[in-house]
């Protein structure tokens, strides 16, 4: 996946993974915590994440927002 969009996966401090690079625009139409986490991970720095609907969002990993 990373190579397809010109990105690179790197480990983070707490055992997760960050994605550097990515796409300009991501739509999340499912609206769970995992899909929002993934959408934020795969959007490039300065990219846009559109959250269309939400349900069951209890926890979102925001590590990719600060890398």
PyMOL Python script that loads the backbone (N, CA, C, O; Angstrom):
from pymol import cmd

cmd.read_pdbstr("""\
ATOM      1  N   UNK A   1       0.828  -1.198   0.000  1.00  0.00           N
ATOM      2  CA  UNK A   1       0.000   0.000   0.000  1.00  0.00           C
ATOM      3  C   UNK A   1       0.868   1.256   0.000  1.00  0.00           C
ATOM      4  O   UNK A   1       0.611   2.172  -0.781  1.00  0.00           O
ATOM      5  N   UNK A   2       1.871   1.321   0.839  1.00  0.00           N
ATOM      6  CA  UNK A   2       2.691   2.525   0.965  1.00  0.00           C
ATOM      7  C   UNK A   2       3.330   2.924  -0.360  1.00  0.00           C
ATOM      8  O   UNK A   2       3.332   4.098  -0.730  1.00  0.00           O
ATOM      9  N   UNK A   3       3.864   1.950  -1.060  1.00  0.00           N
ATOM     10  CA  UNK A   3       4.542   2.254  -2.325  1.00  0.00           C
ATOM     11  C   UNK A   3       3.572   2.768  -3.381  1.00  0.00           C
ATOM     12  O   UNK A   3       3.946   3.583  -4.224  1.00  0.00           O
ATOM     13  N   UNK A   4       2.339   2.300  -3.340  1.00  0.00           N
ATOM     14  CA  UNK A   4       1.342   2.710  -4.345  1.00  0.00           C
ATOM     15  C   UNK A   4       1.047   4.203  -4.299  1.00  0.00           C
ATOM     16  O   UNK A   4       0.757   4.811  -5.329  1.00  0.00           O
ATOM     17  N   UNK A   5       1.120   4.793  -3.118  1.00  0.00           N
ATOM     18  CA  UNK A   5       0.789   6.212  -2.995  1.00  0.00           C
ATOM     19  C   UNK A   5       2.017   7.062  -2.647  1.00  0.00           C
ATOM     20  O   UNK A   5       1.881   8.203  -2.207  1.00  0.00           O
ATOM     21  N   UNK A   6       3.201   6.506  -2.844  1.00  0.00           N
ATOM     22  CA  UNK A   6       4.421   7.262  -2.614  1.00  0.00           C
ATOM     23  C   UNK A   6       4.693   7.533  -1.144  1.00  0.00           C
ATOM     24  O   UNK A   6       5.270   8.566  -0.804  1.00  0.00           O
ATOM     25  N   UNK A   7       4.290   6.629  -0.276  1.00  0.00           N
ATOM     26  CA  UNK A   7       4.475   6.819   1.149  1.00  0.00           C
ATOM     27  C   UNK A   7       5.469   5.850   1.743  1.00  0.00           C
ATOM     28  O   UNK A   7       6.036   5.006   1.048  1.00  0.00           O
ATOM     29  N   UNK A   8       5.672   5.988   3.054  1.00  0.00           N
ATOM     30  CA  UNK A   8       6.612   5.149   3.776  1.00  0.00           C
ATOM     31  C   UNK A   8       6.045   4.884   5.173  1.00  0.00           C
ATOM     32  O   UNK A   8       5.571   5.809   5.833  1.00  0.00           O
ATOM     33  N   UNK A   9       6.089   3.638   5.623  1.00  0.00           N
ATOM     34  CA  UNK A   9       5.619   3.268   6.960  1.00  0.00           C
ATOM     35  C   UNK A   9       6.801   3.311   7.916  1.00  0.00           C
ATOM     36  O   UNK A   9       7.849   2.727   7.639  1.00  0.00           O
ATOM     37  N   UNK A  10       6.636   4.009   9.056  1.00  0.00           N
ATOM     38  CA  UNK A  10       7.692   4.076  10.062  1.00  0.00           C
ATOM     39  C   UNK A  10       7.108   3.736  11.434  1.00  0.00           C
ATOM     40  O   UNK A  10       5.950   4.047  11.711  1.00  0.00           O
ATOM     41  N   UNK A  11       7.911   3.096  12.295  1.00  0.00           N
ATOM     42  CA  UNK A  11       7.419   2.784  13.644  1.00  0.00           C
ATOM     43  C   UNK A  11       7.357   4.046  14.498  1.00  0.00           C
ATOM     44  O   UNK A  11       8.153   4.968  14.320  1.00  0.00           O
ATOM     45  N   UNK A  12       6.404   4.078  15.426  1.00  0.00           N
ATOM     46  CA  UNK A  12       6.303   5.201  16.358  1.00  0.00           C
ATOM     47  C   UNK A  12       6.810   4.781  17.728  1.00  0.00           C
ATOM     48  O   UNK A  12       7.119   3.612  17.961  1.00  0.00           O
ATOM     49  N   UNK A  13       6.891   5.733  18.614  1.00  0.00           N
ATOM     50  CA  UNK A  13       7.442   5.516  19.945  1.00  0.00           C
ATOM     51  C   UNK A  13       6.700   4.463  20.759  1.00  0.00           C
ATOM     52  O   UNK A  13       7.321   3.736  21.534  1.00  0.00           O
ATOM     53  N   UNK A  14       5.402   4.369  20.599  1.00  0.00           N
ATOM     54  CA  UNK A  14       4.599   3.503  21.447  1.00  0.00           C
ATOM     55  C   UNK A  14       4.156   2.223  20.753  1.00  0.00           C
ATOM     56  O   UNK A  14       3.151   1.627  21.142  1.00  0.00           O
ATOM     57  N   UNK A  15       4.894   1.788  19.728  1.00  0.00           N
ATOM     58  CA  UNK A  15       4.618   0.507  19.102  1.00  0.00           C
ATOM     59  C   UNK A  15       3.625   0.528  17.956  1.00  0.00           C
ATOM     60  O   UNK A  15       3.321  -0.520  17.386  1.00  0.00           O
ATOM     61  N   UNK A  16       3.117   1.688  17.611  1.00  0.00           N
ATOM     62  CA  UNK A  16       2.204   1.786  16.477  1.00  0.00           C
ATOM     63  C   UNK A  16       3.018   2.079  15.219  1.00  0.00           C
ATOM     64  O   UNK A  16       4.248   2.042  15.248  1.00  0.00           O
ATOM     65  N   UNK A  17       2.350   2.361  14.150  1.00  0.00           N
ATOM     66  CA  UNK A  17       3.033   2.726  12.916  1.00  0.00           C
ATOM     67  C   UNK A  17       2.482   4.040  12.397  1.00  0.00           C
ATOM     68  O   UNK A  17       1.288   4.316  12.509  1.00  0.00           O
ATOM     69  N   UNK A  18       3.356   4.837  11.834  1.00  0.00           N
ATOM     70  CA  UNK A  18       2.945   6.079  11.185  1.00  0.00           C
ATOM     71  C   UNK A  18       3.189   5.923   9.689  1.00  0.00           C
ATOM     72  O   UNK A  18       4.014   5.117   9.259  1.00  0.00           O
ATOM     73  N   UNK A  19       2.479   6.684   8.934  1.00  0.00           N
ATOM     74  CA  UNK A  19       2.580   6.635   7.484  1.00  0.00           C
ATOM     75  C   UNK A  19       3.004   8.013   7.013  1.00  0.00           C
ATOM     76  O   UNK A  19       2.282   8.989   7.219  1.00  0.00           O
ATOM     77  N   UNK A  20       4.167   8.103   6.384  1.00  0.00           N
ATOM     78  CA  UNK A  20       4.669   9.376   5.883  1.00  0.00           C
ATOM     79  C   UNK A  20       4.426   9.403   4.381  1.00  0.00           C
ATOM     80  O   UNK A  20       4.738   8.445   3.675  1.00  0.00           O
ATOM     81  N   UNK A  21       3.876  10.488   3.909  1.00  0.00           N
ATOM     82  CA  UNK A  21       3.476  10.580   2.513  1.00  0.00           C
ATOM     83  C   UNK A  21       1.967  10.464   2.471  1.00  0.00           C
ATOM     84  O   UNK A  21       1.285  10.987   3.352  1.00  0.00           O
ATOM     85  N   UNK A  22       1.447   9.808   1.494  1.00  0.00           N
ATOM     86  CA  UNK A  22       0.017   9.559   1.469  1.00  0.00           C
ATOM     87  C   UNK A  22      -0.714  10.310   0.386  1.00  0.00           C
ATOM     88  O   UNK A  22      -0.116  10.846  -0.547  1.00  0.00           O
ATOM     89  N   UNK A  23      -2.018  10.336   0.531  1.00  0.00           N
ATOM     90  CA  UNK A  23      -2.888  10.905  -0.493  1.00  0.00           C
ATOM     91  C   UNK A  23      -3.427  12.265  -0.044  1.00  0.00           C
ATOM     92  O   UNK A  23      -3.416  12.593   1.143  1.00  0.00           O
ATOM     93  N   UNK A  24      -3.889  13.035  -1.004  1.00  0.00           N
ATOM     94  CA  UNK A  24      -4.381  14.386  -0.718  1.00  0.00           C
ATOM     95  C   UNK A  24      -5.730  14.397  -0.009  1.00  0.00           C
ATOM     96  O   UNK A  24      -5.988  15.271   0.819  1.00  0.00           O
ATOM     97  N   UNK A  25      -6.584  13.441  -0.324  1.00  0.00           N
ATOM     98  CA  UNK A  25      -7.957  13.460   0.173  1.00  0.00           C
ATOM     99  C   UNK A  25      -8.414  12.051   0.517  1.00  0.00           C
ATOM    100  O   UNK A  25      -8.267  11.131  -0.287  1.00  0.00           O
ATOM    101  N   UNK A  26      -8.973  11.883   1.720  1.00  0.00           N
ATOM    102  CA  UNK A  26      -9.509  10.591   2.160  1.00  0.00           C
ATOM    103  C   UNK A  26     -10.939  10.801   2.635  1.00  0.00           C
ATOM    104  O   UNK A  26     -11.201  11.691   3.444  1.00  0.00           O
ATOM    105  N   UNK A  27     -11.862   9.989   2.136  1.00  0.00           N
ATOM    106  CA  UNK A  27     -13.243   9.974   2.620  1.00  0.00           C
ATOM    107  C   UNK A  27     -13.416   8.758   3.516  1.00  0.00           C
ATOM    108  O   UNK A  27     -13.085   7.641   3.118  1.00  0.00           O
ATOM    109  N   UNK A  28     -13.931   8.965   4.721  1.00  0.00           N
ATOM    110  CA  UNK A  28     -14.292   7.854   5.598  1.00  0.00           C
ATOM    111  C   UNK A  28     -15.809   7.826   5.681  1.00  0.00           C
ATOM    112  O   UNK A  28     -16.426   8.687   6.307  1.00  0.00           O
ATOM    113  N   UNK A  29     -16.400   6.826   5.042  1.00  0.00           N
ATOM    114  CA  UNK A  29     -17.859   6.710   5.000  1.00  0.00           C
ATOM    115  C   UNK A  29     -18.384   5.666   5.981  1.00  0.00           C
ATOM    116  O   UNK A  29     -19.595   5.470   6.077  1.00  0.00           O
ATOM    117  N   UNK A  30     -17.503   5.001   6.702  1.00  0.00           N
ATOM    118  CA  UNK A  30     -17.913   3.981   7.658  1.00  0.00           C
ATOM    119  C   UNK A  30     -18.104   4.613   9.037  1.00  0.00           C
ATOM    120  O   UNK A  30     -19.128   4.399   9.687  1.00  0.00           O
ATOM    121  N   UNK A  31     -17.125   5.384   9.473  1.00  0.00           N
ATOM    122  CA  UNK A  31     -17.286   6.157  10.691  1.00  0.00           C
ATOM    123  C   UNK A  31     -17.028   5.434  11.991  1.00  0.00           C
ATOM    124  O   UNK A  31     -17.649   5.757  13.004  1.00  0.00           O
ATOM    125  N   UNK A  32     -16.122   4.456  11.995  1.00  0.00           N
ATOM    126  CA  UNK A  32     -15.735   3.838  13.255  1.00  0.00           C
ATOM    127  C   UNK A  32     -14.390   4.421  13.694  1.00  0.00           C
ATOM    128  O   UNK A  32     -13.732   5.128  12.931  1.00  0.00           O
ATOM    129  N   UNK A  33     -14.001   4.123  14.903  1.00  0.00           N
ATOM    130  CA  UNK A  33     -12.711   4.610  15.389  1.00  0.00           C
ATOM    131  C   UNK A  33     -11.557   4.107  14.541  1.00  0.00           C
ATOM    132  O   UNK A  33     -10.614   4.853  14.274  1.00  0.00           O
ATOM    133  N   UNK A  34     -11.619   2.838  14.109  1.00  0.00           N
ATOM    134  CA  UNK A  34     -10.543   2.268  13.304  1.00  0.00           C
ATOM    135  C   UNK A  34     -10.477   2.908  11.922  1.00  0.00           C
ATOM    136  O   UNK A  34      -9.385   3.198  11.433  1.00  0.00           O
ATOM    137  N   UNK A  35     -11.626   3.133  11.282  1.00  0.00           N
ATOM    138  CA  UNK A  35     -11.585   3.718   9.939  1.00  0.00           C
ATOM    139  C   UNK A  35     -11.152   5.179   9.975  1.00  0.00           C
ATOM    140  O   UNK A  35     -10.485   5.642   9.050  1.00  0.00           O
ATOM    141  N   UNK A  36     -11.518   5.913  11.022  1.00  0.00           N
ATOM    142  CA  UNK A  36     -11.043   7.294  11.152  1.00  0.00           C
ATOM    143  C   UNK A  36      -9.539   7.317  11.422  1.00  0.00           C
ATOM    144  O   UNK A  36      -8.825   8.159  10.878  1.00  0.00           O
ATOM    145  N   UNK A  37      -9.057   6.401  12.256  1.00  0.00           N
ATOM    146  CA  UNK A  37      -7.614   6.279  12.497  1.00  0.00           C
ATOM    147  C   UNK A  37      -6.883   6.005  11.186  1.00  0.00           C
ATOM    148  O   UNK A  37      -5.866   6.636  10.897  1.00  0.00           O
ATOM    149  N   UNK A  38      -7.397   5.067  10.395  1.00  0.00           N
ATOM    150  CA  UNK A  38      -6.774   4.738   9.112  1.00  0.00           C
ATOM    151  C   UNK A  38      -6.823   5.918   8.153  1.00  0.00           C
ATOM    152  O   UNK A  38      -5.842   6.195   7.462  1.00  0.00           O
ATOM    153  N   UNK A  39      -7.944   6.611   8.104  1.00  0.00           N
ATOM    154  CA  UNK A  39      -8.070   7.764   7.208  1.00  0.00           C
ATOM    155  C   UNK A  39      -7.034   8.828   7.551  1.00  0.00           C
ATOM    156  O   UNK A  39      -6.408   9.397   6.656  1.00  0.00           O
ATOM    157  N   UNK A  40      -6.850   9.098   8.829  1.00  0.00           N
ATOM    158  CA  UNK A  40      -5.853  10.100   9.239  1.00  0.00           C
ATOM    159  C   UNK A  40      -4.443   9.617   8.948  1.00  0.00           C
ATOM    160  O   UNK A  40      -3.562  10.419   8.638  1.00  0.00           O
ATOM    161  N   UNK A  41      -4.224   8.319   9.045  1.00  0.00           N
ATOM    162  CA  UNK A  41      -2.899   7.762   8.784  1.00  0.00           C
ATOM    163  C   UNK A  41      -2.519   7.886   7.312  1.00  0.00           C
ATOM    164  O   UNK A  41      -1.371   8.196   6.994  1.00  0.00           O
ATOM    165  N   UNK A  42      -3.475   7.647   6.410  1.00  0.00           N
ATOM    166  CA  UNK A  42      -3.161   7.602   4.992  1.00  0.00           C
ATOM    167  C   UNK A  42      -3.280   8.942   4.275  1.00  0.00           C
ATOM    168  O   UNK A  42      -2.940   9.030   3.095  1.00  0.00           O
ATOM    169  N   UNK A  43      -3.747   9.976   4.945  1.00  0.00           N
ATOM    170  CA  UNK A  43      -3.748  11.320   4.354  1.00  0.00           C
ATOM    171  C   UNK A  43      -2.354  11.925   4.528  1.00  0.00           C
ATOM    172  O   UNK A  43      -1.749  11.795   5.593  1.00  0.00           O
ATOM    173  N   UNK A  44      -1.858  12.566   3.517  1.00  0.00           N
ATOM    174  CA  UNK A  44      -0.533  13.196   3.600  1.00  0.00           C
ATOM    175  C   UNK A  44      -0.572  14.367   4.562  1.00  0.00           C
ATOM    176  O   UNK A  44      -1.649  14.823   4.947  1.00  0.00           O
ATOM    177  N   UNK A  45       0.577  14.848   4.945  1.00  0.00           N
ATOM    178  CA  UNK A  45       0.662  16.037   5.789  1.00  0.00           C
ATOM    179  C   UNK A  45       0.009  17.205   5.056  1.00  0.00           C
ATOM    180  O   UNK A  45       0.391  17.514   3.928  1.00  0.00           O
ATOM    181  N   UNK A  46      -0.950  17.845   5.670  1.00  0.00           N
ATOM    182  CA  UNK A  46      -1.681  18.920   5.028  1.00  0.00           C
ATOM    183  C   UNK A  46      -2.844  18.425   4.177  1.00  0.00           C
ATOM    184  O   UNK A  46      -3.557  19.226   3.573  1.00  0.00           O
ATOM    185  N   UNK A  47      -3.040  17.098   4.128  1.00  0.00           N
ATOM    186  CA  UNK A  47      -4.142  16.524   3.363  1.00  0.00           C
ATOM    187  C   UNK A  47      -5.467  16.711   4.086  1.00  0.00           C
ATOM    188  O   UNK A  47      -5.514  17.257   5.189  1.00  0.00           O
ATOM    189  N   UNK A  48      -6.522  16.261   3.465  1.00  0.00           N
ATOM    190  CA  UNK A  48      -7.870  16.444   3.998  1.00  0.00           C
ATOM    191  C   UNK A  48      -8.519  15.097   4.275  1.00  0.00           C
ATOM    192  O   UNK A  48      -8.472  14.189   3.445  1.00  0.00           O
ATOM    193  N   UNK A  49      -9.131  14.977   5.459  1.00  0.00           N
ATOM    194  CA  UNK A  49      -9.928  13.804   5.806  1.00  0.00           C
ATOM    195  C   UNK A  49     -11.371  14.269   5.941  1.00  0.00           C
ATOM    196  O   UNK A  49     -11.671  15.170   6.724  1.00  0.00           O
ATOM    197  N   UNK A  50     -12.258  13.651   5.176  1.00  0.00           N
ATOM    198  CA  UNK A  50     -13.684  13.956   5.239  1.00  0.00           C
ATOM    199  C   UNK A  50     -14.377  12.817   5.969  1.00  0.00           C
ATOM    200  O   UNK A  50     -14.384  11.681   5.493  1.00  0.00           O
ATOM    201  N   UNK A  51     -14.958  13.118   7.120  1.00  0.00           N
ATOM    202  CA  UNK A  51     -15.682  12.126   7.912  1.00  0.00           C
ATOM    203  C   UNK A  51     -17.156  12.271   7.565  1.00  0.00           C
ATOM    204  O   UNK A  51     -17.813  13.210   8.014  1.00  0.00           O
ATOM    205  N   UNK A  52     -17.678  11.339   6.764  1.00  0.00           N
ATOM    206  CA  UNK A  52     -19.036  11.443   6.242  1.00  0.00           C
ATOM    207  C   UNK A  52     -20.077  11.067   7.295  1.00  0.00           C
ATOM    208  O   UNK A  52     -21.094  11.747   7.430  1.00  0.00           O
ATOM    209  N   UNK A  53     -19.837  10.016   8.023  1.00  0.00           N
ATOM    210  CA  UNK A  53     -20.774   9.581   9.056  1.00  0.00           C
ATOM    211  C   UNK A  53     -20.000   9.039  10.234  1.00  0.00           C
ATOM    212  O   UNK A  53     -18.842   8.646  10.093  1.00  0.00           O
ATOM    213  N   UNK A  54     -20.618   9.015  11.378  1.00  0.00           N
ATOM    214  CA  UNK A  54     -19.931   8.466  12.541  1.00  0.00           C
ATOM    215  C   UNK A  54     -20.847   7.500  13.274  1.00  0.00           C
ATOM    216  O   UNK A  54     -22.054   7.714  13.386  1.00  0.00           O
ATOM    217  N   UNK A  55     -20.247   6.450  13.760  1.00  0.00           N
ATOM    218  CA  UNK A  55     -20.933   5.497  14.628  1.00  0.00           C
ATOM    219  C   UNK A  55     -19.856   4.685  15.326  1.00  0.00           C
ATOM    220  O   UNK A  55     -18.847   4.319  14.723  1.00  0.00           O
ATOM    221  N   UNK A  56     -20.073   4.417  16.556  1.00  0.00           N
ATOM    222  CA  UNK A  56     -19.166   3.560  17.304  1.00  0.00           C
ATOM    223  C   UNK A  56     -17.763   4.131  17.460  1.00  0.00           C
ATOM    224  O   UNK A  56     -16.826   3.361  17.669  1.00  0.00           O
ATOM    225  N   UNK A  57     -17.578   5.433  17.369  1.00  0.00           N
ATOM    226  CA  UNK A  57     -16.246   5.996  17.582  1.00  0.00           C
ATOM    227  C   UNK A  57     -16.030   6.130  19.083  1.00  0.00           C
ATOM    228  O   UNK A  57     -16.645   6.963  19.749  1.00  0.00           O
ATOM    229  N   UNK A  58     -15.133   5.281  19.600  1.00  0.00           N
ATOM    230  CA  UNK A  58     -14.818   5.327  21.018  1.00  0.00           C
ATOM    231  C   UNK A  58     -13.366   5.711  21.251  1.00  0.00           C
ATOM    232  O   UNK A  58     -13.040   6.320  22.270  1.00  0.00           O
ATOM    233  N   UNK A  59     -12.490   5.361  20.314  1.00  0.00           N
ATOM    234  CA  UNK A  59     -11.080   5.633  20.460  1.00  0.00           C
ATOM    235  C   UNK A  59     -10.461   5.867  19.080  1.00  0.00           C
ATOM    236  O   UNK A  59     -10.680   5.086  18.154  1.00  0.00           O
ATOM    237  N   UNK A  60      -9.694   6.939  18.953  1.00  0.00           N
ATOM    238  CA  UNK A  60      -9.027   7.258  17.687  1.00  0.00           C
ATOM    239  C   UNK A  60      -7.548   7.478  17.996  1.00  0.00           C
ATOM    240  O   UNK A  60      -7.206   8.269  18.875  1.00  0.00           O
ATOM    241  N   UNK A  61      -6.670   6.775  17.270  1.00  0.00           N
ATOM    242  CA  UNK A  61      -5.226   6.935  17.424  1.00  0.00           C
ATOM    243  C   UNK A  61      -4.812   8.167  16.629  1.00  0.00           C
ATOM    244  O   UNK A  61      -4.825   8.145  15.398  1.00  0.00           O
ATOM    245  N   UNK A  62      -4.448   9.232  17.319  1.00  0.00           N
ATOM    246  CA  UNK A  62      -4.076  10.485  16.651  1.00  0.00           C
ATOM    247  C   UNK A  62      -2.572  10.640  16.465  1.00  0.00           C
ATOM    248  O   UNK A  62      -2.099  11.729  16.141  1.00  0.00           O
ATOM    249  N   UNK A  63      -1.814   9.562  16.666  1.00  0.00           N
ATOM    250  CA  UNK A  63      -0.360   9.631  16.521  1.00  0.00           C
ATOM    251  C   UNK A  63       0.043  10.123  15.130  1.00  0.00           C
ATOM    252  O   UNK A  63       1.020  10.858  14.987  1.00  0.00           O
ATOM    253  N   UNK A  64      -0.706   9.720  14.117  1.00  0.00           N
ATOM    254  CA  UNK A  64      -0.351  10.124  12.742  1.00  0.00           C
ATOM    255  C   UNK A  64      -0.571  11.614  12.513  1.00  0.00           C
ATOM    256  O   UNK A  64      -0.017  12.169  11.563  1.00  0.00           O
ATOM    257  N   UNK A  65      -1.348  12.268  13.337  1.00  0.00           N
ATOM    258  CA  UNK A  65      -1.604  13.699  13.172  1.00  0.00           C
ATOM    259  C   UNK A  65      -0.433  14.552  13.650  1.00  0.00           C
ATOM    260  O   UNK A  65      -0.359  15.735  13.319  1.00  0.00           O
ATOM    261  N   UNK A  66       0.479  13.973  14.420  1.00  0.00           N
ATOM    262  CA  UNK A  66       1.585  14.764  14.977  1.00  0.00           C
ATOM    263  C   UNK A  66       2.947  14.319  14.485  1.00  0.00           C
ATOM    264  O   UNK A  66       3.964  14.812  14.974  1.00  0.00           O
ATOM    265  N   UNK A  67       2.997  13.402  13.533  1.00  0.00           N
ATOM    266  CA  UNK A  67       4.287  12.917  13.025  1.00  0.00           C
ATOM    267  C   UNK A  67       4.826  13.898  12.030  1.00  0.00           C
ATOM    268  O   UNK A  67       5.905  13.687  11.477  1.00  0.00           O
TER     269      UNK A  67
END
""", "prot")
cmd.dss("prot")
cmd.show_as("cartoon", "prot")
cmd.util.cbc("prot")
cmd.orient("prot")
